[in-house]
Amino acid sequence: MLPQLVPYDQFNQDLESNTHPLDWKNPEPKGRYNMVVIGGGTAGLVTAAISAGLGAKTALIEKDLLGGDCLNVGCVPSKALLRVARCLGEIGLGESLGISYGGDVGVDFTKVMQRMRSLRASISRHDSARRFTEMGVDVFFGQGQFIGNRSIEVAGSCGDRKMTFAKACIATGGKAGIPAIPGLESAGYLTNETVFSLTEIPQRLMVIGGGPIGVELAQAFARFGSQVCLLERGHHLLSRDDSDAARIIKQALLDDGVEIIENATLERVSQRDSTKTLTIRQKGLQIERETDEILLAVGRVPNVNGLNLGSAGIQFSETDGIQVNRRLQTSNRHVFAAGDVASKYQFTHAADFMARAVIQNALFPGPKKNVDQMIIPWATYTTPELAHVGLNPTSAESDGVELQSFTQEFRELDRAVLDGTTSGFVRIHVRKGSDQIVGATVVGPHAGDLICEIALAMSQRVGLKRIAGVIHPYPTYAESIRKIGDAYQKSRFTGIKKRLLEHWFRWIR
């Protein structure tokens, strides 16, 4: 049994049999590989699948579970829990819609977590060692490390192997960052790598970090019944998002009973019996909070240890990961890197498209794909959701880009009014003097879906003028994007244009 597979029930056994079979024997390498991939998360799996699908001789090395963080301790388990939390929110909204319930609504946390493990196990078939072997990929389990400029060694219980390669891709991902706080290690803590192993809900939960992971799980556990306190060192939650949107998320968490402490740092932790006491510094004052569990959500660090990168001439740092150029090529021209180990955009969808860039840049001549040109939307799956793409006013100012912004409030959108979900907006930024979209924020229901239309428009250079001419169904949330197109069109008819139109209309009979 691998350490994180707790409890070791049938679902986790099924997950294990797919993603790291206990009886696996590493194959004998078959000469030089066209592509060797180290790391079986999203970036690694996509690289291996496409490489083998094109007919390249491909090897995939994974020391833990295939599927990486996304399947095992990230997107999949967290969204399974958030689905339950969203359902609870809908039930809470029911009274305002005229729905009466016969009694209190309860949460069976054991069943919630069992459902999560069941779904995770079923999805794991897509990332299984068997499936990738059938694709033509040689799958190796063990610690992979470079032993030269174009050679790799795999060591582990499944069999030690050595192999050479024409090209390689490092896709080892990242892990939860652990701050150096006195008493934290001895008191114990949870991260995204261990929180999904819980079988009983903590009565009190302290969440450290107000980024996407922190706010999502803080809201979910509060709705499940935990007494949740969220600690954020910055002046507002979700510091990389639009501040107006972040305020809406903050209010949603407060409405769900989450205590939020901002502008604060955790100084030390002590433990007595089962109670953990946190000493917090906020605006020069020292306060204390007691809790049963601590969940760390303070960022991630790249997995670069154990790879022996120096022997292959690959430059890296333990904080920023592997150094790559805009084509994802490392300082060793034969080796590329993709995903969290080499990017500030630590999302599954970003890793997927970086892997596609690696295939084009590593295996084929001709034009290369530059990842700095990728338009990457991101979403936080609280209720309401928050999503953004491209620039916001803060980043635009630092880049020297002048913006004109248009906002459609959901309180003025018929569908949101009818649904009783009027807290939110769509905000689109264009380059001043044009209709070219350079960024957007959506906060509200289905924000993660709505942002896709805007990302598509940006990638295909479709401006607000053309969006205004696209018919959207009524009533929908997507109609808000078309309304912003209308607002842009209206903004153009000022000054001399407006006076000319007024003059023209006087002559119409």
C-alpha positions, 0 to 999 in steps of 0.5 A: 500500500502506498502511504497516501492511500488511506483508508485502504478500502476497495476504492483506494485499492482499485485506484492503486491497481490502476495507477501503481499496480503492486505486482508491476515489473518494469519492462526491459528498455528497447534501445534508444527512446525518441521520448522519455517522460519523467513524471506521470501527472497531466503534463507527463501523461499528455506528452507520453500519449501524444508521442506514442500515438504519433509512433515515437518510441516512448517511455514514461517514468513515475515514482508514485501514482499515475495521474499526479496531483490532479487525479489523486490529491487535486482537481478530482477529489476537491471537485467531488467535495465541492459538488456536495458543498454546492448542493448544500448551498442550493438547499440553503437558497431554497427557502428564498425560492419558496421551498419548505423542508421537513427537517434539518439537512445533515451531512454524512461526511463518511459517505461524502468521502466514500463517494469521492474515493469511488469517483476518483477510482473510476476516473483513474482508469483513464490514467492507468498503467495498463491503458498507457501500455496498450497505447505503446508506452513503456511504463516504468515505476520508480525514482527516475534520475539523470546519469548523463546528458542523454541517459536516465536510470530508474530505481525501485522495487519494480526493477532497476533499469537504464535507458538512453533518449533522443529527447526527454521531458521532465514533468514531475509537478510540484508539492505543497509548500510548508512554511518554517513555523515553530511548533508546526511540524510537531503539532501536525497539519494537513495539506492537499496531499492528506486532507482527502484521506480524512474519514471524520470531519474536524470540529474546528479547522484552521485554513492557512492561506487565502488562495484558490485551494484555501478558499475552496476548502474553507467554504466546503468544510464550513458547509459540511459543519466544521467551525472554520477560520481562514488566515490570510497574510495579504490584505484580501483573499485571492490576491491575484484576482480582481479585488471587487470579485475577491470581495464577493467571494469573501462575503460568500465565505462570511455568509457560510460562517467562515471566520476570516483573519486578513493582514495576519501571519502565523508565528507559532503553533503549540499543542496540548492533548488534541487541541492545537493553539495558533499564535497569530500576529495581526497589525501589531497585535498578538491573538490566539486561536484554537483548532483541531486541524490545520490545513496548509494552503500557502502555495506550492514548490516544484519537485526537483529533488532526486532527479540528479539534474546537474549530471545532465547540465540542467539548470534549476532552483528549488523555489522556482523549478527548472529553468526553461526558455519560452519553448520549454527547453532546458539548458540541456537542449535535448531535455524539455520541461512542462507543468508545475515543475517549470511554470508559474501557471500551476493548472491542469489545463496549462500543463496539458497545453504545455505538453502539446508544445513540448511534442511540437518543439522536441520531435518536429522540425519547423515552426516552434510553439512559444508558451508565452503566447498561450492565453490561460484562463483560470477558475476558483470553484467556490460558490459563486465561482470566480474566473479570469483570463489575461490582464486586470487593471493591476497587471495592465498598469505594470505592463504599461497597457491602458485599459477601457473596462466594461462591467455587466452586473448580474443584478441587472441580468434577467437570468440571475434575477430569476435564479436568485443569484445576483451577486456577481458580474462580468468585467471585460477589459479592452485595449484603450481605443480599440475593441481588442479584449486583453483580459476579463473577470467573471464572478458568479454562477458558471464563471468557469464556463463563461470565461471560455467564451472570452478566452476563445475571443481573445485567442482568435482576436474577436473583439467586442464589436463582433461579440455584440453581433452574436446572438445569445439565448435569452435568458442565460448568464452568457448573455452578459457577455453580449451585453458588454459588446452592446455597451462597447458599441454604445461607448463609441457613439459620443461627441461628433459621431453622436451629433452627426447621427442626430443631424441625420435623424432630423432629415428622416421622414 
